[in-house]
Amino acid sequence: MAGRKKFDEGKGVREIARERVGTVPATKVIVSKVKKPPKYKKPPGEEKE
């Protein structure tokens, strides 16, 4: 009897939920704030840091 599978309640619930809801929408990439371009252009004469 070693190796006999037990019913996992959590897995069963998730299976039923997936059937009802359907596929989950794909994830969206969140753009890092560090890589975003500046919101406003700096006026001429100001130096870049």
mmCIF file of the N, C-alpha and C atoms, coordinates in Angstrom:
data_MODEL
# 
_entry.id   MODEL 
# 
loop_
_atom_site.group_PDB 
_atom_site.id 
_atom_site.type_symbol 
_atom_site.label_atom_id 
_atom_site.label_alt_id 
_atom_site.label_comp_id 
_atom_site.label_asym_id 
_atom_site.label_entity_id 
_atom_site.label_seq_id 
_atom_site.pdbx_PDB_ins_code 
_atom_site.Cartn_x 
_atom_site.Cartn_y 
_atom_site.Cartn_z 
_atom_site.occupancy 
_atom_site.B_iso_or_equiv 
_atom_site.pdbx_formal_charge 
_atom_site.auth_seq_id 
_atom_site.auth_comp_id 
_atom_site.auth_asym_id 
_atom_site.auth_atom_id 
_atom_site.pdbx_PDB_model_num 
ATOM 1   N N  . MET A 1 1  ? 0.812   -1.199 0.000   1.00 0.00 ? 1  MET A N  1 
ATOM 2   C CA . MET A 1 1  ? 0.000   0.000  0.000   1.00 0.00 ? 1  MET A CA 1 
ATOM 3   C C  . MET A 1 1  ? 0.851   1.256  0.000   1.00 0.00 ? 1  MET A C  1 
ATOM 4   N N  . ALA A 1 2  ? 2.135   1.103  0.024   1.00 0.00 ? 2  ALA A N  1 
ATOM 5   C CA . ALA A 1 2  ? 2.984   2.278  -0.028  1.00 0.00 ? 2  ALA A CA 1 
ATOM 6   C C  . ALA A 1 2  ? 2.866   2.919  -1.402  1.00 0.00 ? 2  ALA A C  1 
ATOM 7   N N  . GLY A 1 3  ? 2.785   4.219  -1.426  1.00 0.00 ? 3  GLY A N  1 
ATOM 8   C CA . GLY A 1 3  ? 2.688   4.934  -2.689  1.00 0.00 ? 3  GLY A CA 1 
ATOM 9   C C  . GLY A 1 3  ? 1.258   5.163  -3.141  1.00 0.00 ? 3  GLY A C  1 
ATOM 10  N N  . ARG A 1 4  ? 0.293   4.823  -2.308  1.00 0.00 ? 4  ARG A N  1 
ATOM 11  C CA . ARG A 1 4  ? -1.106  5.047  -2.673  1.00 0.00 ? 4  ARG A CA 1 
ATOM 12  C C  . ARG A 1 4  ? -1.410  6.538  -2.586  1.00 0.00 ? 4  ARG A C  1 
ATOM 13  N N  . LYS A 1 5  ? -2.066  7.080  -3.618  1.00 0.00 ? 5  LYS A N  1 
ATOM 14  C CA . LYS A 1 5  ? -2.346  8.507  -3.654  1.00 0.00 ? 5  LYS A CA 1 
ATOM 15  C C  . LYS A 1 5  ? -3.573  8.823  -2.811  1.00 0.00 ? 5  LYS A C  1 
ATOM 16  N N  . LYS A 1 6  ? -3.476  9.920  -2.075  1.00 0.00 ? 6  LYS A N  1 
ATOM 17  C CA . LYS A 1 6  ? -4.601  10.405 -1.289  1.00 0.00 ? 6  LYS A CA 1 
ATOM 18  C C  . LYS A 1 6  ? -5.274  11.530 -2.063  1.00 0.00 ? 6  LYS A C  1 
ATOM 19  N N  . PHE A 1 7  ? -6.553  11.738 -1.795  1.00 0.00 ? 7  PHE A N  1 
ATOM 20  C CA . PHE A 1 7  ? -7.270  12.838 -2.419  1.00 0.00 ? 7  PHE A CA 1 
ATOM 21  C C  . PHE A 1 7  ? -6.836  14.131 -1.761  1.00 0.00 ? 7  PHE A C  1 
ATOM 22  N N  . ASP A 1 8  ? -6.359  15.075 -2.560  1.00 0.00 ? 8  ASP A N  1 
ATOM 23  C CA . ASP A 1 8  ? -5.942  16.377 -2.045  1.00 0.00 ? 8  ASP A CA 1 
ATOM 24  C C  . ASP A 1 8  ? -7.104  17.349 -2.227  1.00 0.00 ? 8  ASP A C  1 
ATOM 25  N N  . GLU A 1 9  ? -7.655  17.806 -1.125  1.00 0.00 ? 9  GLU A N  1 
ATOM 26  C CA . GLU A 1 9  ? -8.834  18.666 -1.161  1.00 0.00 ? 9  GLU A CA 1 
ATOM 27  C C  . GLU A 1 9  ? -8.562  19.969 -1.915  1.00 0.00 ? 9  GLU A C  1 
ATOM 28  N N  . GLY A 1 10 ? -7.410  20.575 -1.674  1.00 0.00 ? 10 GLY A N  1 
ATOM 29  C CA . GLY A 1 10 ? -7.053  21.838 -2.330  1.00 0.00 ? 10 GLY A CA 1 
ATOM 30  C C  . GLY A 1 10 ? -6.993  21.710 -3.838  1.00 0.00 ? 10 GLY A C  1 
ATOM 31  N N  . LYS A 1 11 ? -6.379  20.623 -4.311  1.00 0.00 ? 11 LYS A N  1 
ATOM 32  C CA . LYS A 1 11 ? -6.272  20.406 -5.759  1.00 0.00 ? 11 LYS A CA 1 
ATOM 33  C C  . LYS A 1 11 ? -7.650  20.220 -6.377  1.00 0.00 ? 11 LYS A C  1 
ATOM 34  N N  . GLY A 1 12 ? -8.506  19.495 -5.676  1.00 0.00 ? 12 GLY A N  1 
ATOM 35  C CA . GLY A 1 12 ? -9.859  19.266 -6.176  1.00 0.00 ? 12 GLY A CA 1 
ATOM 36  C C  . GLY A 1 12 ? -10.634 20.563 -6.322  1.00 0.00 ? 12 GLY A C  1 
ATOM 37  N N  . VAL A 1 13 ? -10.518 21.421 -5.329  1.00 0.00 ? 13 VAL A N  1 
ATOM 38  C CA . VAL A 1 13 ? -11.219 22.713 -5.360  1.00 0.00 ? 13 VAL A CA 1 
ATOM 39  C C  . VAL A 1 13 ? -10.685 23.571 -6.498  1.00 0.00 ? 13 VAL A C  1 
ATOM 40  N N  . ARG A 1 14 ? -9.368  23.597 -6.676  1.00 0.00 ? 14 ARG A N  1 
ATOM 41  C CA . ARG A 1 14 ? -8.763  24.391 -7.751  1.00 0.00 ? 14 ARG A CA 1 
ATOM 42  C C  . ARG A 1 14 ? -9.205  23.902 -9.123  1.00 0.00 ? 14 ARG A C  1 
ATOM 43  N N  . GLU A 1 15 ? -9.290  22.587 -9.291  1.00 0.00 ? 15 GLU A N  1 
ATOM 44  C CA . GLU A 1 15 ? -9.736  22.032 -10.576 1.00 0.00 ? 15 GLU A CA 1 
ATOM 45  C C  . GLU A 1 15 ? -11.137 22.512 -10.920 1.00 0.00 ? 15 GLU A C  1 
ATOM 46  N N  . ILE A 1 16 ? -12.041 22.451 -9.957  1.00 0.00 ? 16 ILE A N  1 
ATOM 47  C CA . ILE A 1 16 ? -13.423 22.882 -10.174 1.00 0.00 ? 16 ILE A CA 1 
ATOM 48  C C  . ILE A 1 16 ? -13.464 24.380 -10.485 1.00 0.00 ? 16 ILE A C  1 
ATOM 49  N N  . ALA A 1 17 ? -12.668 25.162 -9.757  1.00 0.00 ? 17 ALA A N  1 
ATOM 50  C CA . ALA A 1 17 ? -12.635 26.614 -9.972  1.00 0.00 ? 17 ALA A CA 1 
ATOM 51  C C  . ALA A 1 17 ? -12.138 26.928 -11.384 1.00 0.00 ? 17 ALA A C  1 
ATOM 52  N N  . ARG A 1 18 ? -11.122 26.208 -11.860 1.00 0.00 ? 18 ARG A N  1 
ATOM 53  C CA . ARG A 1 18 ? -10.595 26.444 -13.210 1.00 0.00 ? 18 ARG A CA 1 
ATOM 54  C C  . ARG A 1 18 ? -11.643 26.140 -14.266 1.00 0.00 ? 18 ARG A C  1 
ATOM 55  N N  . GLU A 1 19 ? -12.416 25.084 -14.042 1.00 0.00 ? 19 GLU A N  1 
ATOM 56  C CA . GLU A 1 19 ? -13.473 24.734 -14.995 1.00 0.00 ? 19 GLU A CA 1 
ATOM 57  C C  . GLU A 1 19 ? -14.512 25.844 -15.068 1.00 0.00 ? 19 GLU A C  1 
ATOM 58  N N  . ARG A 1 20 ? -14.866 26.414 -13.927 1.00 0.00 ? 20 ARG A N  1 
ATOM 59  C CA . ARG A 1 20 ? -15.906 27.443 -13.886 1.00 0.00 ? 20 ARG A CA 1 
ATOM 60  C C  . ARG A 1 20 ? -15.418 28.778 -14.444 1.00 0.00 ? 20 ARG A C  1 
ATOM 61  N N  . VAL A 1 21 ? -14.226 29.193 -14.046 1.00 0.00 ? 21 VAL A N  1 
ATOM 62  C CA . VAL A 1 21 ? -13.706 30.511 -14.417 1.00 0.00 ? 21 VAL A CA 1 
ATOM 63  C C  . VAL A 1 21 ? -13.117 30.504 -15.820 1.00 0.00 ? 21 VAL A C  1 
ATOM 64  N N  . GLY A 1 22 ? -12.414 29.471 -16.163 1.00 0.00 ? 22 GLY A N  1 
ATOM 65  C CA . GLY A 1 22 ? -11.753 29.411 -17.463 1.00 0.00 ? 22 GLY A CA 1 
ATOM 66  C C  . GLY A 1 22 ? -10.289 29.783 -17.322 1.00 0.00 ? 22 GLY A C  1 
ATOM 67  N N  . THR A 1 23 ? -9.674  30.100 -18.435 1.00 0.00 ? 23 THR A N  1 
ATOM 68  C CA . THR A 1 23 ? -8.246  30.403 -18.407 1.00 0.00 ? 23 THR A CA 1 
ATOM 69  C C  . THR A 1 23 ? -8.004  31.783 -17.809 1.00 0.00 ? 23 THR A C  1 
ATOM 70  N N  . VAL A 1 24 ? -6.907  31.910 -17.144 1.00 0.00 ? 24 VAL A N  1 
ATOM 71  C CA . VAL A 1 24 ? -6.513  33.170 -16.514 1.00 0.00 ? 24 VAL A CA 1 
ATOM 72  C C  . VAL A 1 24 ? -5.859  34.049 -17.576 1.00 0.00 ? 24 VAL A C  1 
ATOM 73  N N  . PRO A 1 25 ? -6.160  35.362 -17.599 1.00 0.00 ? 25 PRO A N  1 
ATOM 74  C CA . PRO A 1 25 ? -5.532  36.230 -18.595 1.00 0.00 ? 25 PRO A CA 1 
ATOM 75  C C  . PRO A 1 25 ? -4.018  36.309 -18.401 1.00 0.00 ? 25 PRO A C  1 
ATOM 76  N N  . ALA A 1 26 ? -3.318  36.520 -19.495 1.00 0.00 ? 26 ALA A N  1 
ATOM 77  C CA . ALA A 1 26 ? -1.854  36.579 -19.459 1.00 0.00 ? 26 ALA A CA 1 
ATOM 78  C C  . ALA A 1 26 ? -1.390  37.764 -18.619 1.00 0.00 ? 26 ALA A C  1 
ATOM 79  N N  . THR A 1 27 ? -0.225  37.622 -18.019 1.00 0.00 ? 27 THR A N  1 
ATOM 80  C CA . THR A 1 27 ? 0.309   38.691 -17.183 1.00 0.00 ? 27 THR A CA 1 
ATOM 81  C C  . THR A 1 27 ? 0.795   39.838 -18.052 1.00 0.00 ? 27 THR A C  1 
ATOM 82  N N  . LYS A 1 28 ? 0.747   41.033 -17.509 1.00 0.00 ? 28 LYS A N  1 
ATOM 83  C CA . LYS A 1 28 ? 1.221   42.217 -18.211 1.00 0.00 ? 28 LYS A CA 1 
ATOM 84  C C  . LYS A 1 28 ? 2.559   42.640 -17.603 1.00 0.00 ? 28 LYS A C  1 
ATOM 85  N N  . VAL A 1 29 ? 3.473   43.050 -18.445 1.00 0.00 ? 29 VAL A N  1 
ATOM 86  C CA . VAL A 1 29 ? 4.789   43.474 -17.994 1.00 0.00 ? 29 VAL A CA 1 
ATOM 87  C C  . VAL A 1 29 ? 4.679   44.873 -17.396 1.00 0.00 ? 29 VAL A C  1 
ATOM 88  N N  . ILE A 1 30 ? 5.205   45.035 -16.188 1.00 0.00 ? 30 ILE A N  1 
ATOM 89  C CA . ILE A 1 30 ? 5.208   46.337 -15.532 1.00 0.00 ? 30 ILE A CA 1 
ATOM 90  C C  . ILE A 1 30 ? 6.544   47.011 -15.856 1.00 0.00 ? 30 ILE A C  1 
ATOM 91  N N  . VAL A 1 31 ? 6.478   48.177 -16.466 1.00 0.00 ? 31 VAL A N  1 
ATOM 92  C CA . VAL A 1 31 ? 7.690   48.899 -16.861 1.00 0.00 ? 31 VAL A CA 1 
ATOM 93  C C  . VAL A 1 31 ? 8.293   49.557 -15.624 1.00 0.00 ? 31 VAL A C  1 
ATOM 94  N N  . SER A 1 32 ? 9.584   49.361 -15.454 1.00 0.00 ? 32 SER A N  1 
ATOM 95  C CA . SER A 1 32 ? 10.289  49.946 -14.321 1.00 0.00 ? 32 SER A CA 1 
ATOM 96  C C  . SER A 1 32 ? 10.308  51.460 -14.445 1.00 0.00 ? 32 SER A C  1 
ATOM 97  N N  . LYS A 1 33 ? 10.135  52.157 -13.334 1.00 0.00 ? 33 LYS A N  1 
ATOM 98  C CA . LYS A 1 33 ? 10.132  53.620 -13.348 1.00 0.00 ? 33 LYS A CA 1 
ATOM 99  C C  . LYS A 1 33 ? 11.507  54.169 -13.708 1.00 0.00 ? 33 LYS A C  1 
ATOM 100 N N  . VAL A 1 34 ? 12.545  53.400 -13.446 1.00 0.00 ? 34 VAL A N  1 
ATOM 101 C CA . VAL A 1 34 ? 13.900  53.832 -13.744 1.00 0.00 ? 34 VAL A CA 1 
ATOM 102 C C  . VAL A 1 34 ? 14.103  53.916 -15.263 1.00 0.00 ? 34 VAL A C  1 
ATOM 103 N N  . LYS A 1 35 ? 13.476  53.032 -16.013 1.00 0.00 ? 35 LYS A N  1 
ATOM 104 C CA . LYS A 1 35 ? 13.680  52.969 -17.453 1.00 0.00 ? 35 LYS A CA 1 
ATOM 105 C C  . LYS A 1 35 ? 12.737  53.883 -18.230 1.00 0.00 ? 35 LYS A C  1 
ATOM 106 N N  . LYS A 1 36 ? 11.713  54.453 -17.582 1.00 0.00 ? 36 LYS A N  1 
ATOM 107 C CA . LYS A 1 36 ? 10.764  55.312 -18.283 1.00 0.00 ? 36 LYS A CA 1 
ATOM 108 C C  . LYS A 1 36 ? 11.433  56.607 -18.720 1.00 0.00 ? 36 LYS A C  1 
ATOM 109 N N  . PRO A 1 37 ? 11.076  57.134 -19.884 1.00 0.00 ? 37 PRO A N  1 
ATOM 110 C CA . PRO A 1 37 ? 11.634  58.415 -20.307 1.00 0.00 ? 37 PRO A CA 1 
ATOM 111 C C  . PRO A 1 37 ? 11.062  59.537 -19.445 1.00 0.00 ? 37 PRO A C  1 
ATOM 112 N N  . PRO A 1 38 ? 11.743  60.677 -19.368 1.00 0.00 ? 38 PRO A N  1 
ATOM 113 C CA . PRO A 1 38 ? 11.241  61.784 -18.553 1.00 0.00 ? 38 PRO A CA 1 
ATOM 114 C C  . PRO A 1 38 ? 9.898   62.278 -19.074 1.00 0.00 ? 38 PRO A C  1 
ATOM 115 N N  . LYS A 1 39 ? 9.046   62.693 -18.151 1.00 0.00 ? 39 LYS A N  1 
ATOM 116 C CA . LYS A 1 39 ? 7.701   63.121 -18.513 1.00 0.00 ? 39 LYS A CA 1 
ATOM 117 C C  . LYS A 1 39 ? 7.733   64.437 -19.294 1.00 0.00 ? 39 LYS A C  1 
ATOM 118 N N  . TYR A 1 40 ? 8.586   65.352 -18.894 1.00 0.00 ? 40 TYR A N  1 
ATOM 119 C CA . TYR A 1 40 ? 8.684   66.656 -19.556 1.00 0.00 ? 40 TYR A CA 1 
ATOM 120 C C  . TYR A 1 40 ? 10.112  66.868 -20.016 1.00 0.00 ? 40 TYR A C  1 
ATOM 121 N N  . LYS A 1 41 ? 10.260  67.525 -21.145 1.00 0.00 ? 41 LYS A N  1 
ATOM 122 C CA . LYS A 1 41 ? 11.602  67.844 -21.627 1.00 0.00 ? 41 LYS A CA 1 
ATOM 123 C C  . LYS A 1 41 ? 12.160  68.980 -20.781 1.00 0.00 ? 41 LYS A C  1 
ATOM 124 N N  . LYS A 1 42 ? 13.464  68.881 -20.483 1.00 0.00 ? 42 LYS A N  1 
ATOM 125 C CA . LYS A 1 42 ? 14.112  69.946 -19.702 1.00 0.00 ? 42 LYS A CA 1 
ATOM 126 C C  . LYS A 1 42 ? 14.398  71.128 -20.635 1.00 0.00 ? 42 LYS A C  1 
ATOM 127 N N  . PRO A 1 43 ? 14.222  72.327 -20.126 1.00 0.00 ? 43 PRO A N  1 
ATOM 128 C CA . PRO A 1 43 ? 14.482  73.499 -20.965 1.00 0.00 ? 43 PRO A CA 1 
ATOM 129 C C  . PRO A 1 43 ? 15.963  73.580 -21.347 1.00 0.00 ? 43 PRO A C  1 
ATOM 130 N N  . PRO A 1 44 ? 16.266  74.182 -22.491 1.00 0.00 ? 44 PRO A N  1 
ATOM 131 C CA . PRO A 1 44 ? 17.662  74.270 -22.915 1.00 0.00 ? 44 PRO A CA 1 
ATOM 132 C C  . PRO A 1 44 ? 18.487  75.062 -21.910 1.00 0.00 ? 44 PRO A C  1 
ATOM 133 N N  . GLY A 1 45 ? 19.701  74.625 -21.695 1.00 0.00 ? 45 GLY A N  1 
ATOM 134 C CA . GLY A 1 45 ? 20.576  75.305 -20.745 1.00 0.00 ? 45 GLY A CA 1 
ATOM 135 C C  . GLY A 1 45 ? 20.782  74.489 -19.495 1.00 0.00 ? 45 GLY A C  1 
ATOM 136 N N  . GLU A 1 46 ? 19.839  73.608 -19.151 1.00 0.00 ? 46 GLU A N  1 
ATOM 137 C CA . GLU A 1 46 ? 20.001  72.766 -17.963 1.00 0.00 ? 46 GLU A CA 1 
ATOM 138 C C  . GLU A 1 46 ? 20.882  71.579 -18.336 1.00 0.00 ? 46 GLU A C  1 
ATOM 139 N N  . GLU A 1 47 ? 21.776  71.227 -17.423 1.00 0.00 ? 47 GLU A N  1 
ATOM 140 C CA . GLU A 1 47 ? 22.689  70.131 -17.684 1.00 0.00 ? 47 GLU A CA 1 
ATOM 141 C C  . GLU A 1 47 ? 22.069  68.796 -17.272 1.00 0.00 ? 47 GLU A C  1 
ATOM 142 N N  . LYS A 1 48 ? 22.520  67.750 -17.951 1.00 0.00 ? 48 LYS A N  1 
ATOM 143 C CA . LYS A 1 48 ? 22.094  66.395 -17.577 1.00 0.00 ? 48 LYS A CA 1 
ATOM 144 C C  . LYS A 1 48 ? 22.928  65.930 -16.404 1.00 0.00 ? 48 LYS A C  1 
ATOM 145 N N  . GLU A 1 49 ? 22.311  65.114 -15.564 1.00 0.00 ? 49 GLU A N  1 
ATOM 146 C CA . GLU A 1 49 ? 23.049  64.580 -14.397 1.00 0.00 ? 49 GLU A CA 1 
ATOM 147 C C  . GLU A 1 49 ? 23.635  63.249 -14.706 1.00 0.00 ? 49 GLU A C  1 
# 
